[in-house]
Structures are given as structure tokens and as C-alpha cells.
């Protein structure tokens, strides 16, 4: 069965309180964010006191780090902003060994300057692809230096906004250090169920061998992000698709409030139990 985890920043408070909340829910994997330490998500530096406090908190819990968030706008129109993002990514890269993970998650960015999750017509231009490749080359140098894997996530508002674009990028870069964070809710908005099912199945087929982590959220009929189990995402089909491609990694909850976590955890456990029962019956 796939193990469930969650974005650490779902919970407020200092890191020990966050880890306690995660553990109390029976979750033992997190996507870590430096905001949980009182620093910015992309810090300019991590001091020794913060490192020591984090290590102590992690040693006192069964919760492990699945990945670390390294999100910045990789195609920001201002080259200085892109360089600043790479500098901060280097700060995060240097922390991964003591955090106990080699996976850093990225977003591929947007030409919109006010909101990293806002679409822009310029995202589909050749110059946006060129800037992404240049920034990604710098990120991959860091990945090589610190023995890391970079996970990119297709996002409707970003330059890599489809499974096909993600597959093209993987082919172009051709690096074992570039992999995919797969979130099925990023592949649709308000489309009919048949279209949603087709996009998810196609995404798994196109990207399956490169998927290193899976995110679990949902979308309402109006296209808004909601907690897993509260929307229209066909989770039975999706989970069967993960089994079909041989994925056995974690499902990382996000896009929900702390008070919604219990219901989403129960929902996903029910879906996974049903999948396991059906698979056992069919065999």
C-alpha cells in the first residue's frame, strides 16, 4: 500500500509541534518547507542554531522527510530574480544531507511577476522555454554537486503546463537528476469526467517511469482546489493507474486546511483499502 504523507506547512507552529500533529494523524512522510522553522520558504541562509533545532526535532519523531520545497519562479522576466532563486536553491541543497532526503521539488515558473501560480500568455513562447532551460541547467549543477534529484510538477499556470510538455523537457534535458512530481489535480479544471480520466491516464503513461512522488489534492466542479475526497477527481481510476505503472511511493496531501486533514486521510485510506481488496479479489 502507498504510504500517506502531507505538506508540513499545512500545520502552524514551530517544527516540533508540526511533527507532533503529523504523527498524531498516523502520517510519517512530509514535504518539508523551511517556513516551518521560522525562515522564508527559500532562505538566504540557514544558521547553525536552526539546523540544530531541526535535527533535534526530527530525531524525536518517526516522521521522515519525503522532499524539500525549493519553489521559485524559474522563468521570472527579471534575470536577477532567477539568479536569486538559484542562490537560495543552493542554500537548500546544502541542507538536504542532514534533513535526510535527496529530493527537492521545484515549479517551472511563469512570466507573471505578481503571482507564481498565475498563468501568462508568455509562458508558451519559445523565450520562456529558453529561460527555463537556462535556469534548470543551473539547478542541475547544484543537484550534481550535492547528489540530489529535482522534481518538477506540471502546473496549469506554469511554463510546463501539461504532461506532454513535461515529457518533452525530460527528453531534452536527459538527466537522471530530473524527475516528476505528479499531481493529477493539476491536469484539469472544469472539464467533463471523460476528459479528466483521459488526461490523468495519459499523464501516467507519458511520465510514469519518471514519477518520484505523488501529490494528493482535489478540484471542485468549479475548478477550485479542495481537499482530497471533496471534489471530482476520480481517485479509484487514478490509484488503479498508479498501480498499473508500478508506482509504490508516497501520496502527499496538500491543498487543504489543518482541520480537513482527518477526513482526507480517512478518504484515501478507504480508497487504498478498496483498491487492495479489488486487486486481491481479481487475482
C-alpha positions as CSV (number, residue, x, y, z in Angstrom):
1,X,0.0,0.0,0.0
2,X,1.1,3.5,-0.7
3,X,2.2,5.5,2.4
4,X,0.4,8.7,3.1
5,X,2.2,12.0,3.9
6,X,1.5,15.7,3.9
7,X,2.9,19.1,3.3
8,X,4.4,20.2,6.6
9,X,3.3,23.8,6.2
10,X,-0.3,22.6,6.4
11,X,0.1,22.9,10.2
12,X,1.2,26.1,12.0
13,X,3.6,26.4,14.9
14,X,7.2,25.5,15.4
15,X,8.6,22.4,13.8
16,X,8.2,20.1,16.9
17,X,4.5,21.0,17.0
18,X,4.1,20.4,13.3
19,X,5.8,17.0,13.5
20,X,3.6,16.0,16.5
21,X,0.5,16.9,14.6
22,X,1.6,14.9,11.6
23,X,2.5,11.9,13.7
24,X,-0.8,12.1,15.6
25,X,-2.6,11.6,12.3
26,X,-0.7,8.4,11.6
27,X,1.3,10.1,8.8
28,X,5.0,9.6,8.6
29,X,6.1,11.4,5.5
30,X,6.3,15.1,4.9
31,X,7.2,17.5,2.2
32,X,9.4,19.9,4.3
33,X,9.3,23.6,3.9
34,X,11.7,25.9,5.7
35,X,8.8,28.2,6.7
36,X,8.2,25.6,9.4
37,X,11.5,26.8,11.0
38,X,10.5,30.4,11.1
39,X,12.6,31.1,8.0
40,X,11.4,32.0,4.5
41,X,10.5,29.0,2.3
42,X,13.5,30.0,0.2
43,X,16.0,31.3,2.8
44,X,19.2,33.2,2.0
45,X,21.0,31.3,4.8
46,X,20.3,28.6,7.4
47,X,22.2,29.3,10.6
48,X,23.6,26.6,12.9
49,X,21.0,27.2,15.6
50,X,18.2,26.5,13.1
51,X,19.9,23.4,11.8
52,X,20.5,22.0,15.3
53,X,16.9,22.7,16.3
54,X,15.6,21.0,13.2
55,X,17.8,17.9,13.7
56,X,16.7,17.6,17.3
57,X,13.0,17.7,16.3
58,X,13.5,15.2,13.5
59,X,15.4,12.8,15.8
60,X,12.5,12.8,18.2
61,X,9.8,11.7,15.8
62,X,9.1,8.8,13.4
63,X,8.2,11.4,10.7
64,X,10.6,11.4,7.7
65,X,11.2,13.9,5.0
66,X,10.0,12.9,1.6
67,X,11.2,16.0,-0.1
68,X,12.1,19.7,0.5
69,X,10.4,22.5,-1.2
70,X,12.7,24.6,-3.4
71,X,10.0,26.5,-5.3
72,X,10.9,29.7,-7.1
73,X,10.0,31.4,-10.4
74,X,12.4,29.8,-12.8
75,X,11.2,32.0,-15.7
76,X,10.8,35.3,-13.9
77,X,11.1,38.0,-16.5
78,X,14.0,39.6,-14.4
79,X,17.2,37.6,-14.8
80,X,18.3,38.9,-11.4
81,X,15.3,37.3,-9.8
82,X,16.1,34.0,-11.4
83,X,19.7,34.2,-10.1
84,X,18.5,35.0,-6.6
85,X,16.2,31.9,-6.8
86,X,19.2,29.7,-7.8
87,X,21.2,31.1,-5.0
88,X,18.5,30.2,-2.5
89,X,18.1,26.8,-4.1
90,X,21.8,26.3,-3.4
91,X,21.2,27.2,0.3
92,X,18.5,24.5,0.4
93,X,20.6,22.0,-1.5
94,X,23.3,22.2,1.2
95,X,20.9,21.3,3.9
96,X,19.4,18.1,2.3
97,X,22.0,15.7,3.7
98,X,21.2,16.4,7.3
99,X,17.5,16.6,6.5
100,X,17.7,13.0,5.3
101,X,16.4,13.5,1.7
102,X,17.8,13.8,-1.8
103,X,14.6,15.2,-3.4
104,X,13.9,18.9,-3.9
105,X,10.7,20.0,-5.5
106,X,10.5,22.8,-8.0
107,X,7.9,24.7,-10.0
108,X,8.9,25.7,-13.5
109,X,7.6,29.3,-13.2
110,X,5.5,31.9,-15.0
111,X,6.1,35.2,-16.8
112,X,3.6,36.7,-14.3
113,X,5.6,38.8,-11.9
114,X,3.0,39.2,-9.1
115,X,2.0,35.5,-8.5
116,X,4.0,32.4,-9.2
117,X,0.7,30.5,-9.7
118,X,-0.8,32.9,-12.2
119,X,-0.9,31.9,-15.9
120,X,0.6,34.2,-18.5
121,X,0.4,34.0,-22.3
122,X,4.1,34.4,-22.4
123,X,4.6,31.0,-20.8
124,X,4.0,29.4,-24.1
125,X,6.6,31.4,-26.0
126,X,10.0,30.0,-27.1
127,X,11.9,32.5,-25.0
128,X,10.1,31.2,-21.9
129,X,11.3,27.7,-22.7
130,X,14.8,29.0,-23.3
131,X,14.9,30.8,-19.9
132,X,13.6,27.6,-18.2
133,X,16.3,25.6,-19.7
134,X,19.0,28.1,-18.6
135,X,17.7,28.2,-15.0
136,X,17.2,24.4,-14.9
137,X,20.8,23.9,-16.1
138,X,22.0,25.9,-13.1
139,X,19.7,23.9,-10.8
140,X,21.0,20.6,-12.2
141,X,24.6,21.7,-11.4
142,X,23.6,22.1,-7.8
143,X,21.8,18.7,-7.9
144,X,25.1,17.1,-9.2
145,X,27.2,18.9,-6.6
146,X,25.0,17.8,-3.7
147,X,23.8,14.4,-5.1
148,X,20.2,15.4,-5.4
149,X,17.1,14.7,-7.5
150,X,15.0,17.6,-8.7
151,X,11.3,17.0,-9.1
152,X,9.3,19.3,-11.4
153,X,5.5,19.4,-11.3
154,X,3.4,20.1,-14.3
155,X,1.2,23.1,-13.3
156,X,-1.5,24.7,-15.5
157,X,-0.2,28.2,-14.6
158,X,3.4,27.4,-15.3
159,X,5.6,27.0,-18.4
160,X,5.4,23.2,-18.0
161,X,1.6,23.1,-18.1
162,X,0.9,19.6,-19.4
163,X,2.2,16.1,-19.3
164,X,3.4,16.4,-22.9
165,X,5.5,19.4,-22.1
166,X,6.9,17.7,-19.1
167,X,7.8,14.7,-21.2
168,X,9.5,16.9,-23.8
169,X,11.5,18.6,-21.1
170,X,12.7,15.2,-19.7
171,X,13.8,14.2,-23.2
172,X,15.5,17.5,-23.9
173,X,17.4,17.5,-20.6
174,X,18.0,13.8,-20.5
175,X,19.3,13.7,-16.9
176,X,18.7,11.1,-14.2
177,X,18.6,14.0,-11.7
178,X,15.4,15.5,-13.3
179,X,12.2,13.7,-12.3
180,X,8.5,14.3,-11.9
181,X,6.2,15.2,-9.0
182,X,2.8,14.1,-10.3
183,X,-0.4,15.8,-9.2
184,X,-3.5,14.7,-11.1
185,X,-5.5,17.7,-10.0
186,X,-3.1,19.9,-12.0
187,X,-4.2,18.4,-15.2
188,X,-7.7,19.6,-15.4
189,X,-10.1,22.4,-14.4
190,X,-13.8,22.2,-15.2
191,X,-13.7,19.6,-17.9
192,X,-16.1,16.6,-18.2
193,X,-15.2,13.4,-16.3
194,X,-14.2,11.6,-19.5
195,X,-11.7,14.3,-20.3
196,X,-10.3,14.3,-16.7
197,X,-9.9,10.5,-16.9
198,X,-8.1,10.7,-20.2
199,X,-5.7,13.4,-19.1
200,X,-4.8,11.5,-15.9
201,X,-4.3,8.2,-17.8
202,X,-2.2,10.0,-20.5
203,X,-0.1,11.7,-17.9
204,X,0.7,8.5,-16.1
205,X,1.6,6.8,-19.4
206,X,3.8,9.7,-20.6
207,X,5.6,10.3,-17.3
208,X,5.2,7.1,-15.2
209,X,8.8,5.9,-15.2
210,X,9.9,9.3,-14.1
211,X,7.5,9.9,-11.2
212,X,9.2,10.0,-7.8
213,X,6.4,11.5,-5.7
214,X,2.7,12.0,-6.0
215,X,0.6,14.8,-4.6
216,X,-3.0,14.3,-3.5
217,X,-5.5,17.1,-3.6
218,X,-8.8,17.6,-5.5
219,X,-10.8,20.1,-7.5
220,X,-14.4,21.1,-7.2
221,X,-16.8,21.2,-10.2
222,X,-16.0,24.9,-10.4
223,X,-12.3,24.2,-10.8
224,X,-11.2,25.3,-7.3
225,X,-8.6,23.4,-5.3
226,X,-10.2,21.4,-2.5
227,X,-9.2,18.7,-0.1
228,X,-8.8,15.2,-1.4
229,X,-12.2,13.5,-1.4
230,X,-14.2,16.7,-1.6
231,X,-14.0,17.2,-5.4
232,X,-14.5,15.4,-8.7
233,X,-11.1,13.8,-9.2
234,X,-11.7,10.1,-10.0
235,X,-9.5,8.7,-7.3
236,X,-10.3,5.0,-7.9
237,X,-9.2,5.4,-11.6
238,X,-6.1,7.4,-10.5
239,X,-5.0,4.9,-7.9
240,X,-5.5,2.0,-10.3
241,X,-3.4,3.9,-12.8
242,X,-0.6,4.3,-10.2
243,X,-0.7,0.5,-9.7
244,X,-0.6,-0.1,-13.4
245,X,2.6,1.9,-13.8
246,X,4.2,0.2,-10.8
247,X,4.3,3.3,-8.5
248,X,4.7,2.3,-4.9
249,X,5.8,5.6,-3.4
250,X,4.0,8.1,-1.1
251,X,0.9,10.1,-1.6
252,X,1.5,13.6,-0.2
253,X,-1.6,15.5,0.8
254,X,-1.8,19.3,0.2
255,X,-4.2,22.0,-0.8
256,X,-6.2,21.6,2.4
257,X,-6.6,23.2,5.8
258,X,-5.4,21.5,9.0
259,X,-9.0,20.8,10.1
260,X,-9.7,18.9,6.9
261,X,-6.8,16.5,7.1
262,X,-8.5,13.8,9.2
263,X,-11.3,13.4,6.6
264,X,-8.9,13.3,3.7
265,X,-6.7,10.8,5.4
266,X,-9.7,8.6,6.0
267,X,-10.9,9.0,2.4
268,X,-7.5,8.0,1.0
269,X,-7.2,5.0,3.3
270,X,-10.6,3.9,2.2
271,X,-9.7,4.2,-1.5
272,X,-6.4,2.4,-1.0
273,X,-8.1,-0.4,1.0
274,X,-10.7,-0.8,-1.7
275,X,-8.0,-1.0,-4.3
276,X,-6.1,-3.6,-2.4
277,X,-9.3,-5.6,-1.8
278,X,-10.2,-5.4,-5.5
279,X,-6.7,-6.4,-6.6
280,X,-6.7,-9.4,-4.2
281,X,-10.1,-10.5,-5.4
282,X,-9.2,-10.2,-9.1
283,X,-6.0,-12.2,-8.6
